[in-house]
Amino acid sequence: MLNINKISDRFSGNFAKKLFVYLCVSIVLAPLLLNFTAFTHIDNDIWNHLISENILWQLCKNSLILCFSVALLSLVLGVSLGAIVAFFDFPARKYFEWLFIMPLSIPAYVFAFIYVGAFEYSSPINSFFHQYFSFDLNPPKDALYFTAPVLALAFYPYVYLYSKNAFQRGMRKPLENARSLGLNPIQAFFRCLLPLARPAIAGALLLVIMESLADFGAVSIFNYDTFTTAIYKTWFSLQSINGAAQLSSALSIFAILLIYLDFQKQNRKSFASKSLVSKDQRKRFQISKFWRIMFFVYASIIILISFVFPMLQLLYWAAHHLQNIDYRYLHFLSQSAIIATVAATICVGLSFLLVLIQVRSQNTKHKFLIRLSTLGYALPGSILAVGVYSLFAKFHLTHLAFTALITGLCIRFLSVSFNQLQGARLQYSDRLSEAAQSLGKPVTQRLGLLHWPLLKNTLLTAFLLVFVDVAKEMPITLMTRPFGWSPLSVRIYEMTAEGEWQKAALPAVFLVLLSCLPILFFIFYDRKKST
Amino acid sequence: MIIIIIIMKKSLVTLFCLMFVSAPFAAELTVYSARGEHLIKPIFDQYTKKTGTKIRFTTGKAPMLLQKLVSEGKDSKADLLITVDAGNLWQAKQKGLFASVDSPILRTNIPAHLRDPANYWFGLSLRARTIIYNSTNLKAKDLVGYADLAEPKWKNRLCLRTSKKVYNQSLVAMLIEDHGNKGAQKIVEGWIKNLAAPVFSNDSSVINALAAGQCDVGIVNTYYLARIISKNPKLPVKIFWADQSTTGTHVNISGAGVLNTSKNKIEARKFLEWLSSQEAQGLFADLNHEYPANPVVSANSLVKNWGVFKQNKLNVSSLGKKQKEAVMLMDRAQYK
């Protein structure tokens, strides 16, 4: 990383930067572009079927409604939780601050299975209602009413984390100014703070939307058919990988559109605060006992349904299969940890550089190109896996399985760290960097003395997010992992493939434990910092 | 530094020796498998113990493994592909991935309808997809077969798994072969009219729904029921062998074939032959409560208790051929 910058200072900095950007973007876009080459052959009967039976139109509608509902629910949950954690003191706030991230460690399809299992007709909960109240908790006729809330429970932590970080990066002063201008706290929040945190929140929402759009595992458990269902159906059932690639390209075009909209909006406004955040600004507001209790209850309910309940269910199932634990679980765990650490480090490093280059760049096209490097998140995992693998195969590099695996994962999760860092970087003014430059500080010193301290926390959160996401990722890991590797996500897949969900609980519990490690590190790091 | 170089040199020499000296003694096979690790590793271990042949394997979803093999092309190190569902095996053959294996042993061990007519792949275990019923509300004499479940008397009494699962696609492919496209569509439309609940995402949920009384009849693969019954023998759900007086119960397979790119075809064939033998068959099927494909070998006791049944003798390769048609038919019938 640093070497690149040394070289870039010595020679023309712009050239090195451009080379770096083009290299990153082309690696990310290569497997996506591969999908577009599928248009050379069109399976007429499949397209006729998808269009004439009105399937495609219905599924597009379903996808849009699902994305909108999940985004809205995650927005409400994430921002409200982010705000109460950032601004107010209430009992156990410190624990909640980290607990809210935990749902991310449970794969969305495991969430789906737990919730469907808990509320279906034959579940103990329903049997209880059936027996004592003669009332059935029949799942709603439209699967959307079940799918959207559960996906929101799985994805709200993105919005929470992004908005909490944005709020903690010095929102006290603007809030006080707004209050002194006569706005009540609620007005001040909606008219002053929310717009300021917009780039960060928009980044998180894009992740949520893309994740719901590309999700296959969870929606298929709810039997809620989306556009992605059509992609898999075309590939798995109608036996046309070409058709699937063509449909996936449509999905990437939609994602490009979303990214462009967000990009345009961001480009027009400046969100930067002119000063650095002082310690004083991080102080939280004092509130009455009533509100402290209310916030505590709200936070507890959300944690209960989004983490404690699914976790208890997993532990209950895992307890029945404890005899399956042996030394091999150490291997599974360590393989997951290695993959997640390597991928997260590379993702965070690349996005750090890309974000810094993007913010200073004057060229809009160049800036947009950098944003496009986050497109991998919008593709269904299996399609991306096939793309990456066939590229490696084209160059006869399939023996480099680990490299293929990490490349695939980085392409997929670059946006998670990028959006996070971009939100943070846009919140402090460019003038700081310009000032440092005018003082003759070289790039390495500017990175070390200015950007690193300012972005350090965000870099660590970005690392955490990518780590957790990679650890639970299934399709790319399944397809490209080296021989003999069996990380936890693959373990979960193998059990669920034949419907042995309860057996899958054990590796799932280990996955949560693994995700706890970086989170514990954070808590420790936070404590050390505050003392 | 010097020490490191010496160590490296030594290890390189050892590696060199190992590569060239040990190769003739310990053969190695590479297997791509759509059956999970816990269902295949015990069998592989047994083969290694018996013959010394090491087996390297990777697991994954069948369509992804096929795509993996297609992209690897001639570079592929894989010798065998094991997958579930005849449709996947049929596709692998269509893509030119399999090599034909002319083996009298395999022809004797595996019945003709459970292998490819040109010997490109062979069924190794049998998966029967049949009717189950709630034994408190129904008697076996109330049931006939798949087509009968489309009759109005079953209104609000039927539970089905989603049409997106390949098992149902294969079942409907069989119905198309037996009843023609129109006949099959009428049956599927009848099923949809009779549903007691929205379709389920897996067979276990269908069984649980039946046990809880949400519906009276359903269609599942028998090994799911075996798995649940082995934990809860009192479950009020029983098996009914469909269409015994006519075409027979739908069977699918999990099977394997030797890959075209294999550099070790003789070893691969030997392994495949062993998999079809009495020694391996019991274990292969038992690990997942399936039926052995080799008719000489008997199923485990729980499965055996369900009695002998008449199989639909349609060659399972037709299931792959008709899969696309079946999927389109189910879409038209609004089977989600």
Interface residues (C-beta under 8 A of the other chain):
Chain A: H49 E53 I55 V116 E120 Y121 S122 N126 S127 N138 P139 K141 A143 S220 I221 F222 N223 D225 T229 Y232 K233 W235 F236 S237 L238 Q239 I241 S382 A385 V386 Y389 S390 A393 K394 H396 T398 P475 L478 M479 R481 F483 G484 S486 V490 E494 M495 A497 E498 G499 E500 W501
Chain B: T30 A34 G36 E37 H38 L39 R56 F57 T58 T59 G60 K61 P63 M64 Q67 K68 S71 E72 G73 D75 S76 Q91 T162 K164 V166 Q169 A197 P198 V199 F200 S201 N202 D203 S204 S205 N208 A209 A211 A212 Q214 Y224 R227 N288 Q323 K324 V327 M328 D331 R332 K336
